[in-house]
Amino acid sequence: MLRYLTAGESHGKALLALVDGFPAGVELEPERINADLRRRQGGYGRGGRQQIETDAVDILSGVWRGITLGSPIALMIPNRDYKIDQMDDLLRPRPGHGDLSGSIKYLSSVRAILERASARETTARVAAGSLAKQLLEKFGITVFGYVAGIGPISIRSKDGTPEERKSWRERSQLSTLNPDQDAEVKALIDTMQESGDTLGGIIEIRVDGLPYGLGTHAQWDRKLDGLLAKAVMAVQAMKGVEIGLGFQMARQPGSASHDPIHYDPQQADKPSLGFVRPTNNAGGLEAGMTNAQPIVVRAAMKPISTLKQPLESVNLQTKQSETASYERSDVCAIAAASCVLECVVAFEIAAALIDKFGGDSLIEMQERWKLFYELVKKKLDL
């Protein structure tokens, strides 16, 4: 079973991810993890901390001469902006954060809550997910995240090859597939910044190259769509998630919602085994399992909770009404969030892959993948 834990506070010495269950024999490229960490720090609308930190991973265990050993992999990302012990507590909890409920739950200071609840923690999740992407690519599976909308502006995403989509995203300062719209969105972000306000948006994640049968219908807590929804919603600021057509299905009949099944013998050697769909409204998942179509996950990110023009709050000492405290923050972190969601989705897909084809080593997993398709082809007489 593939799993990970993260540790570390926003202004602590370092952030840590401990990944357990990763197979042996995978050649890792740390620079690819660092590239994702840089993506997480980027995007128009980010705050001042991104000019202070230069995130880079230090692999402490689980790897020998660049090859995974099958033992737990410890990933560390140092914090240059280390000052938690020097910082005062907050007396005016910020609406939208865990300040008040967390300090009441743990009978602790607000500072103790906000430092761990901060989205800075996602740095460790990006490192773990970037690790997972390197495993997935050994099976031809790719995970790609991008921004589909910011505030009231929908991004007119263009169709293209995977290479074209990646090129468009890299050209966009907002990680969209239409860099020509950047100027419009940046102007809106500038307006929000001047008024002391913030923005959220819509993020889409696409997973290609999937086999049949990741996840299962057999138990509710092992359904892959449920696991993906949990992983996405567990990222800070996410307030909604849908797969495929999602909520739109509730507004149209079944005849317009479900994906017909056809057979194309010319595609029999692909992971789909030749069973093709003219649509992908299910988003690649039926009954909690992959159906060899692309997974499409969409998430709604709320506007950043910390405002330069704070909302009303209460002073925890005097119990009098005051404006909330202000901590250094972003205006819009949607581009960074798209990288985080890409990585957490990748980790869940890798966990499901190991659950289905799992072995102690990459070679064993690859052989089980081949055997699975041989058995399926024999059963279906393909």
PyMOL commands that set and color helices and strands:
alter all, ss='L'
color gray80, all
select helices_A, chain A and resi 30-41+48-51+84-86+99-106+110-117+119-139+162-171+179-195+220-222+224-233+246-251+254-256+265-267+334-357+362-380
alter helices_A, ss='H'
color red, helices_A
select strands_A, chain A and resi 3-7+14-20+58-61+63-64+67-68+73-78+142-150+153-154+201-208+212-215+238-243+262-263+275-276+285-286+289-291+295-301+312-314+321-323
alter strands_A, ss='S'
color yellow, strands_A
deselect
rebuild
show_as cartoon
